[in-house]
Amino acid sequence: MPRPRLHRWARRVILVIRHGKTYEVLAANKLDDGFDASPALVDGAIYLRGYKNLYCIAAN
């Protein structure tokens, strides 16, 4: 089964989408920040540089 993908939407909402024949939104996470930089993928984590903070999204 393909792993879920993260996508940016509306500059402040991160969507987790299941990849398949049809897309399914698994989660929508709102961050109180703006983003213009590309995400960085390092050792299984995603780093997002916002205007106010640096975010790390990773599995537990």
N, CA, C and O atoms as a Tripos MOL2 file, in Angstrom:
@<TRIPOS>MOLECULE
protein
  240   239    60     0     0
PROTEIN
NO_CHARGES

@<TRIPOS>ATOM
      1 N           0.8480   -1.1770    0.0000 N.3       1 MET1
      2 CA          0.0000    0.0000    0.0000 C.3       1 MET1
      3 C           0.8970    1.2450    0.0000 C.2       1 MET1
      4 O           1.8160    1.3320    0.8140 O.2       1 MET1
      5 N           0.6480    2.2020   -0.8910 N.am      2 PRO2
      6 CA          1.4550    3.4220   -0.9180 C.3       2 PRO2
      7 C           1.3100    4.2110    0.3780 C.2       2 PRO2
      8 O           0.2560    4.1930    1.0140 O.2       2 PRO2
      9 N           2.3820    4.9030    0.7600 N.am      3 ARG3
     10 CA          2.3510    5.7210    1.9710 C.3       3 ARG3
     11 C           1.5920    7.0080    1.7080 C.2       3 ARG3
     12 O           1.5720    7.4920    0.5770 O.2       3 ARG3
     13 N           0.9590    7.5800    2.7500 N.am      4 PRO4
     14 CA          0.2740    8.8650    2.5850 C.3       4 PRO4
     15 C           1.2560    9.9540    2.1730 C.2       4 PRO4
     16 O           2.4370    9.8950    2.5150 O.2       4 PRO4
     17 N           0.7740   10.9300    1.4520 N.am      5 ARG5
     18 CA          1.5860   12.0510    0.9850 C.3       5 ARG5
     19 C           1.1110   13.3360    1.6380 C.2       5 ARG5
     20 O          -0.0700   13.4820    1.9510 O.2       5 ARG5
     21 N           2.0320   14.2630    1.8420 N.am      6 LEU6
     22 CA          1.6820   15.5760    2.3810 C.3       6 LEU6
     23 C           1.6140   16.5770    1.2400 C.2       6 LEU6
     24 O           2.4740   16.5770    0.3590 O.2       6 LEU6
     25 N           0.6170   17.4130    1.2500 N.am      7 HIS7
     26 CA          0.4720   18.4450    0.2340 C.3       7 HIS7
     27 C           0.0840   19.7530    0.8870 C.2       7 HIS7
     28 O          -0.6030   19.7700    1.9080 O.2       7 HIS7
     29 N           0.5220   20.8380    0.2990 N.am      8 ARG8
     30 CA          0.2120   22.1670    0.8150 C.3       8 ARG8
     31 C          -1.0430   22.6820    0.1430 C.2       8 ARG8
     32 O          -1.2470   22.4810   -1.0540 O.2       8 ARG8
     33 N          -1.8780   23.3450    0.9170 N.am      9 TRP9
     34 CA         -3.0970   23.9170    0.3730 C.3       9 TRP9
     35 C          -3.4120   25.1820    1.1310 C.2       9 TRP9
     36 O          -3.3450   25.2020    2.3600 O.2       9 TRP9
     37 N          -3.7520   26.2270    0.4280 N.am     10 ALA10
     38 CA         -4.1710   27.5020    1.0170 C.3      10 ALA10
     39 C          -3.1120   28.0920    1.9490 C.2      10 ALA10
     40 O          -3.4440   28.8780    2.8360 O.2      10 ALA10
     41 N          -1.8650   27.7290    1.7610 N.am     11 ARG11
     42 CA         -0.7130   28.2760    2.4820 C.3      11 ARG11
     43 C          -0.6980   28.0380    3.9840 C.2      11 ARG11
     44 O           0.3390   28.2580    4.6100 O.2      11 ARG11
     45 N          -1.7750   27.6070    4.5810 N.am     12 ARG12
     46 CA         -1.7710   27.3970    6.0240 C.3      12 ARG12
     47 C          -2.3390   26.0430    6.4290 C.2      12 ARG12
     48 O          -2.4210   25.7450    7.6210 O.2      12 ARG12
     49 N          -2.7260   25.2320    5.4800 N.am     13 VAL13
     50 CA         -3.2880   23.9230    5.7840 C.3      13 VAL13
     51 C          -2.4380   22.8590    5.0930 C.2      13 VAL13
     52 O          -2.1830   22.9400    3.8920 O.2      13 VAL13
     53 N          -2.0020   21.8620    5.8660 N.am     14 ILE14
     54 CA         -1.2450   20.7470    5.3210 C.3      14 ILE14
     55 C          -2.1970   19.5640    5.2070 C.2      14 ILE14
     56 O          -2.7910   19.1400    6.1990 O.2      14 ILE14
     57 N          -2.3400   19.0320    3.9990 N.am     15 LEU15
     58 CA         -3.2130   17.8870    3.7810 C.3      15 LEU15
     59 C          -2.3850   16.6130    3.7180 C.2      15 LEU15
     60 O          -1.3430   16.5760    3.0630 O.2      15 LEU15
     61 N          -2.8460   15.5740    4.3940 N.am     16 VAL16
     62 CA         -2.2680   14.2440    4.2700 C.3      16 VAL16
     63 C          -3.2140   13.4700    3.3580 C.2      16 VAL16
     64 O          -4.3850   13.2780    3.6840 O.2      16 VAL16
     65 N          -2.6940   13.0250    2.2070 N.am     17 ILE17
     66 CA         -3.5260   12.4150    1.1710 C.3      17 ILE17
     67 C          -3.0330   11.0030    0.8920 C.2      17 ILE17
     68 O          -1.8350   10.7820    0.7160 O.2      17 ILE17
     69 N          -3.9570   10.0470    0.8520 N.am     18 ARG18
     70 CA         -3.6200    8.6730    0.4810 C.3      18 ARG18
     71 C          -3.5430    8.5970   -1.0410 C.2      18 ARG18
     72 O          -4.4530    9.0350   -1.7440 O.2      18 ARG18
     73 N          -2.4690    8.0490   -1.5250 N.am     19 HIS19
     74 CA         -2.2590    7.9080   -2.9480 C.3      19 HIS19
     75 C          -2.9510    6.6310   -3.4280 C.2      19 HIS19
     76 O          -2.8280    5.5870   -2.7880 O.2      19 HIS19
     77 N          -3.6580    6.7020   -4.5170 N.am     20 GLY20
     78 CA         -4.3150    5.5320   -5.0900 C.3      20 GLY20
     79 C          -5.0450    5.9260   -6.3520 C.2      20 GLY20
     80 O          -4.7760    6.9800   -6.9270 O.2      20 GLY20
     81 N          -5.9730    5.0830   -6.7880 N.am     21 LYS21
     82 CA         -6.7510    5.4110   -7.9850 C.3      21 LYS21
     83 C          -7.5380    6.6860   -7.7810 C.2      21 LYS21
     84 O          -7.6980    7.4750   -8.7130 O.2      21 LYS21
     85 N          -8.0290    6.8960   -6.5750 N.am     22 THR22
     86 CA         -8.6590    8.1630   -6.2020 C.3      22 THR22
     87 C          -7.9690    8.6570   -4.9380 C.2      22 THR22
     88 O          -7.5620    7.8600   -4.0920 O.2      22 THR22
     89 N          -7.8400    9.9610   -4.8150 N.am     23 TYR23
     90 CA         -7.2020   10.5290   -3.6370 C.3      23 TYR23
     91 C          -8.1890   10.5870   -2.4880 C.2      23 TYR23
     92 O          -9.3740   10.8630   -2.6740 O.2      23 TYR23
     93 N          -7.6720   10.3170   -1.2860 N.am     24 GLU24
     94 CA         -8.4900   10.3980   -0.0790 C.3      24 GLU24
     95 C          -7.7420   11.2710    0.9260 C.2      24 GLU24
     96 O          -6.5920   10.9880    1.2630 O.2      24 GLU24
     97 N          -8.3920   12.3270    1.4010 N.am     25 VAL25
     98 CA         -7.7750   13.1850    2.4160 C.3      25 VAL25
     99 C          -7.8740   12.4730    3.7550 C.2      25 VAL25
    100 O          -8.9720   12.1880    4.2340 O.2      25 VAL25
    101 N          -6.7260   12.1860    4.3580 N.am     26 LEU26
    102 CA         -6.6850   11.4890    5.6410 C.3      26 LEU26
    103 C          -6.6990   12.4680    6.8070 C.2      26 LEU26
    104 O          -7.2230   12.1570    7.8770 O.2      26 LEU26
    105 N          -6.1230   13.6490    6.6010 N.am     27 ALA27
    106 CA         -6.0740   14.6530    7.6670 C.3      27 ALA27
    107 C          -5.8210   16.0190    7.0480 C.2      27 ALA27
    108 O          -5.2040   16.1330    5.9890 O.2      27 ALA27
    109 N          -6.3040   17.0450    7.7210 N.am     28 ALA28
    110 CA         -6.0200   18.4350    7.3560 C.3      28 ALA28
    111 C          -5.5360   19.1300    8.6200 C.2      28 ALA28
    112 O          -6.2710   19.2400    9.6010 O.2      28 ALA28
    113 N          -4.2970   19.5940    8.5890 N.am     29 ASN29
    114 CA         -3.6840   20.2020    9.7690 C.3      29 ASN29
    115 C          -3.4390   21.6820    9.5140 C.2      29 ASN29
    116 O          -2.7440   22.0440    8.5650 O.2      29 ASN29
    117 N          -4.0030   22.5300   10.3490 N.am     30 LYS30
    118 CA         -3.8540   23.9730   10.1940 C.3      30 LYS30
    119 C          -2.6900   24.4560   11.0480 C.2      30 LYS30
    120 O          -2.6130   24.1520   12.2380 O.2      30 LYS30
    121 N          -1.8050   25.1940   10.4440 N.am     31 LEU31
    122 CA         -0.6890   25.7960   11.1600 C.3      31 LEU31
    123 C          -0.8530   27.3090   11.1200 C.2      31 LEU31
    124 O          -1.1680   27.8770   10.0750 O.2      31 LEU31
    125 N          -0.6410   27.9490   12.2410 N.am     32 ASP32
    126 CA         -0.8000   29.4000   12.3430 C.3      32 ASP32
    127 C           0.4880   30.0850   11.8970 C.2      32 ASP32
    128 O           1.1650   30.7430   12.6880 O.2      32 ASP32
    129 N           0.8090   29.9210   10.6340 N.am     33 ASP33
    130 CA          2.0320   30.4830   10.0690 C.3      33 ASP33
    131 C           1.8690   30.5110    8.5570 C.2      33 ASP33
    132 O           0.9580   29.8760    8.0260 O.2      33 ASP33
    133 N           2.7110   31.2160    7.8720 N.am     34 GLY34
    134 CA          2.7170   31.2320    6.4150 C.3      34 GLY34
    135 C           3.9730   30.5540    5.9030 C.2      34 GLY34
    136 O           4.9790   30.4910    6.6100 O.2      34 GLY34
    137 N           3.9230   30.0440    4.6780 N.am     35 PHE35
    138 CA          5.0430   29.2890    4.1140 C.3      35 PHE35
    139 C           5.2840   29.7180    2.6720 C.2      35 PHE35
    140 O           4.3450   29.8340    1.8850 O.2      35 PHE35
    141 N           6.5360   29.9480    2.3360 N.am     36 ASP36
    142 CA          6.9470   30.1710    0.9530 C.3      36 ASP36
    143 C           8.0770   29.2340    0.5510 C.2      36 ASP36
    144 O           8.2960   28.9980   -0.6370 O.2      36 ASP36
    145 N           8.7980   28.6990    1.5360 N.am     37 ALA37
    146 CA          9.9490   27.8370    1.2650 C.3      37 ALA37
    147 C           9.4970   26.4110    0.9500 C.2      37 ALA37
    148 O           8.4370   25.9690    1.3910 O.2      37 ALA37
    149 N          10.3140   25.7120    0.1880 N.am     38 SER38
    150 CA         10.0510   24.3020   -0.0980 C.3      38 SER38
    151 C          10.3330   23.4660    1.1430 C.2      38 SER38
    152 O          11.2320   23.7980    1.9160 O.2      38 SER38
    153 N           9.5830   22.3900    1.3480 N.am     39 PRO39
    154 CA          9.8750   21.5110    2.4890 C.3      39 PRO39
    155 C          11.2010   20.7890    2.2780 C.2      39 PRO39
    156 O          11.6090   20.5360    1.1450 O.2      39 PRO39
    157 N          11.8670   20.4620    3.3860 N.am     40 ALA40
    158 CA         13.1150   19.6990    3.3470 C.3      40 ALA40
    159 C          12.8410   18.3200    3.9380 C.2      40 ALA40
    160 O          12.2460   18.2090    5.0100 O.2      40 ALA40
    161 N          13.2740   17.2720    3.2410 N.am     41 LEU41
    162 CA         13.0840   15.8950    3.6980 C.3      41 LEU41
    163 C          14.4160   15.3760    4.2170 C.2      41 LEU41
    164 O          15.3850   15.2790    3.4630 O.2      41 LEU41
    165 N          14.4680   15.0370    5.5240 N.am     42 VAL42
    166 CA         15.7080   14.5850    6.1480 C.3      42 VAL42
    167 C          15.4050   13.4060    7.0700 C.2      42 VAL42
    168 O          14.6200   13.5400    8.0080 O.2      42 VAL42
    169 N          16.0190   12.2610    6.8110 N.am     43 ASP43
    170 CA         15.9020   11.0790    7.6740 C.3      43 ASP43
    171 C          14.4570   10.7460    8.0330 C.2      43 ASP43
    172 O          14.1690   10.4740    9.1980 O.2      43 ASP43
    173 N          13.5580   10.7610    7.0820 N.am     44 GLY44
    174 CA         12.1710   10.3870    7.3140 C.3      44 GLY44
    175 C          11.3110   11.4770    7.9250 C.2      44 GLY44
    176 O          10.1460   11.2310    8.2380 O.2      44 GLY44
    177 N          11.8480   12.6650    8.1030 N.am     45 ALA45
    178 CA         11.0840   13.7880    8.6600 C.3      45 ALA45
    179 C          10.9410   14.8700    7.5920 C.2      45 ALA45
    180 O          11.7620   14.9760    6.6820 O.2      45 ALA45
    181 N           9.8930   15.6630    7.7200 N.am     46 ILE46
    182 CA          9.6780   16.8010    6.8350 C.3      46 ILE46
    183 C           9.8440   18.0710    7.6510 C.2      46 ILE46
    184 O           9.1910   18.2380    8.6800 O.2      46 ILE46
    185 N          10.7050   18.9590    7.2040 N.am     47 TYR47
    186 CA         10.9200   20.2450    7.8670 C.3      47 TYR47
    187 C          10.2820   21.3420    7.0310 C.2      47 TYR47
    188 O          10.4850   21.4160    5.8190 O.2      47 TYR47
    189 N           9.5110   22.1890    7.6920 N.am     48 LEU48
    190 CA          8.8410   23.3150    7.0420 C.3      48 LEU48
    191 C           9.3060   24.6010    7.6960 C.2      48 LEU48
    192 O           9.2080   24.7540    8.9140 O.2      48 LEU48
    193 N           9.8130   25.5250    6.8930 N.am     49 ARG49
    194 CA         10.2240   26.8200    7.4350 C.3      49 ARG49
    195 C           9.0850   27.8020    7.2290 C.2      49 ARG49
    196 O           8.7700   28.1840    6.1030 O.2      49 ARG49
    197 N           8.4800   28.1990    8.3250 N.am     50 GLY50
    198 CA          7.4200   29.1910    8.2800 C.3      50 GLY50
    199 C           7.9760   30.5810    8.5020 C.2      50 GLY50
    200 O           9.1750   30.7510    8.7210 O.2      50 GLY50
    201 N           7.1110   31.5700    8.4460 N.am     51 TYR51
    202 CA          7.5310   32.9420    8.7110 C.3      51 TYR51
    203 C           7.9140   33.1200   10.1730 C.2      51 TYR51
    204 O           8.7810   33.9320   10.4950 O.2      51 TYR51
    205 N           7.2660   32.3580   11.0660 N.am     52 LYS52
    206 CA          7.4870   32.5190   12.4980 C.3      52 LYS52
    207 C           8.2930   31.3920   13.1210 C.2      52 LYS52
    208 O           9.0550   31.6270   14.0580 O.2      52 LYS52
    209 N           8.1380   30.1590   12.6130 N.am     53 ASN53
    210 CA          8.7300   28.9900   13.2660 C.3      53 ASN53
    211 C           9.2690   27.9980   12.2510 C.2      53 ASN53
    212 O           8.9730   28.0700   11.0580 O.2      53 ASN53
    213 N          10.0750   27.0640   12.7620 N.am     54 LEU54
    214 CA         10.5330   25.9120   11.9880 C.3      54 LEU54
    215 C           9.7710   24.7060   12.5090 C.2      54 LEU54
    216 O           9.7550   24.4630   13.7160 O.2      54 LEU54
    217 N           9.1320   23.9360   11.6120 N.am     55 TYR55
    218 CA          8.3130   22.7940   12.0020 C.3      55 TYR55
    219 C           8.9700   21.5160   11.5340 C.2      55 TYR55
    220 O           9.5810   21.4760   10.4660 O.2      55 TYR55
    221 N           8.8440   20.4720   12.3360 N.am     56 CYS56
    222 CA          9.3120   19.1320   11.9810 C.3      56 CYS56
    223 C           8.1140   18.2010   12.0720 C.2      56 CYS56
    224 O           7.4570   18.1240   13.1100 O.2      56 CYS56
    225 N           7.8300   17.4910   10.9780 N.am     57 ILE57
    226 CA          6.7300   16.5210   10.9450 C.3      57 ILE57
    227 C           7.3580   15.1500   10.7450 C.2      57 ILE57
    228 O           8.0150   14.8950    9.7350 O.2      57 ILE57
    229 N           7.1460   14.2620   11.7300 N.am     58 ALA58
    230 CA          7.7510   12.9380   11.6740 C.3      58 ALA58
    231 C           6.8630   11.9390   12.4110 C.2      58 ALA58
    232 O           6.0490   12.3160   13.2540 O.2      58 ALA58
    233 N           7.0330   10.6750   12.0830 N.am     59 ALA59
    234 CA          6.3120    9.6200   12.7900 C.3      59 ALA59
    235 C           6.9170    9.4780   14.1830 C.2      59 ALA59
    236 O           8.0830    9.8020   14.4090 O.2      59 ALA59
    237 N           6.1150    8.9950   15.0920 N.am     60 ASN60
    238 CA          6.6140    8.7790   16.4700 C.3      60 ASN60
    239 C           7.5810    7.6310   16.5040 C.2      60 ASN60
    240 O           8.1060    7.2970   17.5660 O.2      60 ASN60
@<TRIPOS>BOND
     1     1     2 1
     2     2     3 1
     3     3     4 2
     4     3     5 am
     5     5     6 1
     6     6     7 1
     7     7     8 2
     8     7     9 am
     9     9    10 1
    10    10    11 1
    11    11    12 2
    12    11    13 am
    13    13    14 1
    14    14    15 1
    15    15    16 2
    16    15    17 am
    17    17    18 1
    18    18    19 1
    19    19    20 2
    20    19    21 am
    21    21    22 1
    22    22    23 1
    23    23    24 2
    24    23    25 am
    25    25    26 1
    26    26    27 1
    27    27    28 2
    28    27    29 am
    29    29    30 1
    30    30    31 1
    31    31    32 2
    32    31    33 am
    33    33    34 1
    34    34    35 1
    35    35    36 2
    36    35    37 am
    37    37    38 1
    38    38    39 1
    39    39    40 2
    40    39    41 am
    41    41    42 1
    42    42    43 1
    43    43    44 2
    44    43    45 am
    45    45    46 1
    46    46    47 1
    47    47    48 2
    48    47    49 am
    49    49    50 1
    50    50    51 1
    51    51    52 2
    52    51    53 am
    53    53    54 1
    54    54    55 1
    55    55    56 2
    56    55    57 am
    57    57    58 1
    58    58    59 1
    59    59    60 2
    60    59    61 am
    61    61    62 1
    62    62    63 1
    63    63    64 2
    64    63    65 am
    65    65    66 1
    66    66    67 1
    67    67    68 2
    68    67    69 am
    69    69    70 1
    70    70    71 1
    71    71    72 2
    72    71    73 am
    73    73    74 1
    74    74    75 1
    75    75    76 2
    76    75    77 am
    77    77    78 1
    78    78    79 1
    79    79    80 2
    80    79    81 am
    81    81    82 1
    82    82    83 1
    83    83    84 2
    84    83    85 am
    85    85    86 1
    86    86    87 1
    87    87    88 2
    88    87    89 am
    89    89    90 1
    90    90    91 1
    91    91    92 2
    92    91    93 am
    93    93    94 1
    94    94    95 1
    95    95    96 2
    96    95    97 am
    97    97    98 1
    98    98    99 1
    99    99   100 2
   100    99   101 am
   101   101   102 1
   102   102   103 1
   103   103   104 2
   104   103   105 am
   105   105   106 1
   106   106   107 1
   107   107   108 2
   108   107   109 am
   109   109   110 1
   110   110   111 1
   111   111   112 2
   112   111   113 am
   113   113   114 1
   114   114   115 1
   115   115   116 2
   116   115   117 am
   117   117   118 1
   118   118   119 1
   119   119   120 2
   120   119   121 am
   121   121   122 1
   122   122   123 1
   123   123   124 2
   124   123   125 am
   125   125   126 1
   126   126   127 1
   127   127   128 2
   128   127   129 am
   129   129   130 1
   130   130   131 1
   131   131   132 2
   132   131   133 am
   133   133   134 1
   134   134   135 1
   135   135   136 2
   136   135   137 am
   137   137   138 1
   138   138   139 1
   139   139   140 2
   140   139   141 am
   141   141   142 1
   142   142   143 1
   143   143   144 2
   144   143   145 am
   145   145   146 1
   146   146   147 1
   147   147   148 2
   148   147   149 am
   149   149   150 1
   150   150   151 1
   151   151   152 2
   152   151   153 am
   153   153   154 1
   154   154   155 1
   155   155   156 2
   156   155   157 am
   157   157   158 1
   158   158   159 1
   159   159   160 2
   160   159   161 am
   161   161   162 1
   162   162   163 1
   163   163   164 2
   164   163   165 am
   165   165   166 1
   166   166   167 1
   167   167   168 2
   168   167   169 am
   169   169   170 1
   170   170   171 1
   171   171   172 2
   172   171   173 am
   173   173   174 1
   174   174   175 1
   175   175   176 2
   176   175   177 am
   177   177   178 1
   178   178   179 1
   179   179   180 2
   180   179   181 am
   181   181   182 1
   182   182   183 1
   183   183   184 2
   184   183   185 am
   185   185   186 1
   186   186   187 1
   187   187   188 2
   188   187   189 am
   189   189   190 1
   190   190   191 1
   191   191   192 2
   192   191   193 am
   193   193   194 1
   194   194   195 1
   195   195   196 2
   196   195   197 am
   197   197   198 1
   198   198   199 1
   199   199   200 2
   200   199   201 am
   201   201   202 1
   202   202   203 1
   203   203   204 2
   204   203   205 am
   205   205   206 1
   206   206   207 1
   207   207   208 2
   208   207   209 am
   209   209   210 1
   210   210   211 1
   211   211   212 2
   212   211   213 am
   213   213   214 1
   214   214   215 1
   215   215   216 2
   216   215   217 am
   217   217   218 1
   218   218   219 1
   219   219   220 2
   220   219   221 am
   221   221   222 1
   222   222   223 1
   223   223   224 2
   224   223   225 am
   225   225   226 1
   226   226   227 1
   227   227   228 2
   228   227   229 am
   229   229   230 1
   230   230   231 1
   231   231   232 2
   232   231   233 am
   233   233   234 1
   234   234   235 1
   235   235   236 2
   236   235   237 am
   237   237   238 1
   238   238   239 1
   239   239   240 2
@<TRIPOS>SUBSTRUCTURE
     1 MET1         2 RESIDUE 1 A MET
     2 PRO2         6 RESIDUE 1 A PRO
     3 ARG3        10 RESIDUE 1 A ARG
     4 PRO4        14 RESIDUE 1 A PRO
     5 ARG5        18 RESIDUE 1 A ARG
     6 LEU6        22 RESIDUE 1 A LEU
     7 HIS7        26 RESIDUE 1 A HIS
     8 ARG8        30 RESIDUE 1 A ARG
     9 TRP9        34 RESIDUE 1 A TRP
    10 ALA10       38 RESIDUE 1 A ALA
    11 ARG11       42 RESIDUE 1 A ARG
    12 ARG12       46 RESIDUE 1 A ARG
    13 VAL13       50 RESIDUE 1 A VAL
    14 ILE14       54 RESIDUE 1 A ILE
    15 LEU15       58 RESIDUE 1 A LEU
    16 VAL16       62 RESIDUE 1 A VAL
    17 ILE17       66 RESIDUE 1 A ILE
    18 ARG18       70 RESIDUE 1 A ARG
    19 HIS19       74 RESIDUE 1 A HIS
    20 GLY20       78 RESIDUE 1 A GLY
    21 LYS21       82 RESIDUE 1 A LYS
    22 THR22       86 RESIDUE 1 A THR
    23 TYR23       90 RESIDUE 1 A TYR
    24 GLU24       94 RESIDUE 1 A GLU
    25 VAL25       98 RESIDUE 1 A VAL
    26 LEU26      102 RESIDUE 1 A LEU
    27 ALA27      106 RESIDUE 1 A ALA
    28 ALA28      110 RESIDUE 1 A ALA
    29 ASN29      114 RESIDUE 1 A ASN
    30 LYS30      118 RESIDUE 1 A LYS
    31 LEU31      122 RESIDUE 1 A LEU
    32 ASP32      126 RESIDUE 1 A ASP
    33 ASP33      130 RESIDUE 1 A ASP
    34 GLY34      134 RESIDUE 1 A GLY
    35 PHE35      138 RESIDUE 1 A PHE
    36 ASP36      142 RESIDUE 1 A ASP
    37 ALA37      146 RESIDUE 1 A ALA
    38 SER38      150 RESIDUE 1 A SER
    39 PRO39      154 RESIDUE 1 A PRO
    40 ALA40      158 RESIDUE 1 A ALA
    41 LEU41      162 RESIDUE 1 A LEU
    42 VAL42      166 RESIDUE 1 A VAL
    43 ASP43      170 RESIDUE 1 A ASP
    44 GLY44      174 RESIDUE 1 A GLY
    45 ALA45      178 RESIDUE 1 A ALA
    46 ILE46      182 RESIDUE 1 A ILE
    47 TYR47      186 RESIDUE 1 A TYR
    48 LEU48      190 RESIDUE 1 A LEU
    49 ARG49      194 RESIDUE 1 A ARG
    50 GLY50      198 RESIDUE 1 A GLY
    51 TYR51      202 RESIDUE 1 A TYR
    52 LYS52      206 RESIDUE 1 A LYS
    53 ASN53      210 RESIDUE 1 A ASN
    54 LEU54      214 RESIDUE 1 A LEU
    55 TYR55      218 RESIDUE 1 A TYR
    56 CYS56      222 RESIDUE 1 A CYS
    57 ILE57      226 RESIDUE 1 A ILE
    58 ALA58      230 RESIDUE 1 A ALA
    59 ALA59      234 RESIDUE 1 A ALA
    60 ASN60      238 RESIDUE 1 A ASN
